[in-house]
Amino acid sequence: MDEFRRLATEYYNNTISIKFFGIKGSAYIIMSIPFLILSVYLSFFLKSNLITILPMLAGGILWSKAKKQYSNNLILHLQFFTHSTNGTFCEQKAIYLQSITAHIAPSLFETMKVFREVIETDNSNRSFVLNNGWHHFFNFLYNAESKNRILSLLIYLISLIAILTVVKPELHYDIYELIHLFSFEGFIEYLLIITTFILLGYALVVIPLMFFITYIVAPFMLKISSNSFLDRFFISELNKHSFLECR
C-alpha cells in the first residue's frame, strides 16, 4: 500500500501542476476571465442568449489555447523521464506510467488489477488500532454497506410524513406547523450540536478503546498466538510493504 501511495504521489507531482501552463498559457487564462465574466453579466442582466454566446466563445477559444500550451509543456516534461520524443499527450502519459510501474506488472492493465486487489485487501484488513484511527472514524460517519439501510430509513420517514399530511389523524399537534417551525439557523445549530457529540464520543470512547486494543489486547493476542489475529496482522503487513523488494 505504501508503494501504491508513493507511485500515485510521484505520478501526480509530474503530471498535474499549474506551472505547465507556462507564461503563454497563463496569459491566455488571464485574458479569458473578462470574457467569461462578461458573458455571465450579459446573461443575467440583458437576457440575450445571442449576445452572451460571443464573449463565451471568445473565452472558450482562449481557454483551449491555454490547455494546448499545458499539454505541450507536459509532453516536454515527460520526455525527460520516458526518453521518447514521439507520441501524443496521452501516449507520453502511458509510457511514463509504464516506466514507473514496470516492477509491479508487465502491462498497465495488470498493474491496475494488482493495485485494485491491494486496495480491496487493505480496506478489508484495517485492524481496530490507533494507526487506522481516521479510517474507522470516517467509516463511523458513513459506511457504504449502510447505504441501503439509510435509504430505507429515508423512505420510511417520507412515507410517515405523507401519511400524517394526507390522512390527518387526530393528533395534539399539526404536522404543517411543525414543518414551518424548522428554520435554517435551527438546522445549522442542530448540525453543530450533533457534530460536537460525535467528536466528543469518538475522542472519549473510541480512541481510548483503540489505545487499549493496540497496546494491551494486540500484544496479548500475539503472545497466545491467536490464528485469526496473526493471519489478519500478517496479511495487512504483506499488503502494506508489497512490491518494495522489486524496486
Secondary structure as the mmCIF struct_conf table of DSSP 4:
data_model
#
loop_
_struct_conf.conf_type_id
_struct_conf.id
_struct_conf.beg_label_comp_id
_struct_conf.beg_label_asym_id
_struct_conf.beg_label_seq_id
_struct_conf.end_label_comp_id
_struct_conf.end_label_asym_id
_struct_conf.end_label_seq_id
HELX_RH_AL_P HELX_RH_AL_P1 ASP A 2 THR A 15
HELX_RH_3T_P HELX_RH_3T_P1 ILE A 18 PHE A 21
HELX_RH_AL_P HELX_RH_AL_P2 GLY A 22 PHE A 45
TURN_TY1_P TURN_TY1_P1 LEU A 46 LEU A 46
HELX_RH_AL_P HELX_RH_AL_P3 ASN A 49 THR A 82
BEND BEND1 GLY A 87 GLY A 87
HELX_RH_AL_P HELX_RH_AL_P4 PHE A 89 ILE A 100
BEND BEND2 THR A 101 THR A 101
TURN_TY1_P TURN_TY1_P2 ALA A 102 ILE A 104
BEND BEND3 PRO A 106 SER A 107
HELX_RH_AL_P HELX_RH_AL_P5 LEU A 108 SER A 124
TURN_TY1_P TURN_TY1_P3 ASN A 125 ASN A 125
BEND BEND4 PHE A 128 VAL A 129
HELX_RH_3T_P HELX_RH_3T_P2 LEU A 130 ASN A 132
HELX_RH_AL_P HELX_RH_AL_P6 GLY A 133 LEU A 141
HELX_RH_3T_P HELX_RH_3T_P3 ALA A 144 SER A 146
HELX_RH_AL_P HELX_RH_AL_P7 LYS A 147 VAL A 166
TURN_TY1_P TURN_TY1_P4 VAL A 167 VAL A 167
BEND BEND5 HIS A 172 TYR A 173
HELX_RH_AL_P HELX_RH_AL_P8 ILE A 175 LEU A 181
HELX_RH_AL_P HELX_RH_AL_P9 PHE A 184 GLY A 201
HELX_RH_PI_P HELX_RH_PI_P1 TYR A 202 VAL A 206
HELX_RH_AL_P HELX_RH_AL_P10 ILE A 207 PHE A 212
HELX_RH_PI_P HELX_RH_PI_P2 ILE A 213 VAL A 217
HELX_RH_AL_P HELX_RH_AL_P11 ALA A 218 LYS A 223
TURN_TY1_P TURN_TY1_P5 ILE A 224 SER A 225
HELX_RH_AL_P HELX_RH_AL_P12 ASN A 227 HIS A 241
TURN_TY1_P TURN_TY1_P6 SER A 242 PHE A 243
HELX_RH_3T_P HELX_RH_3T_P4 LEU A 244 CYS A 246
#
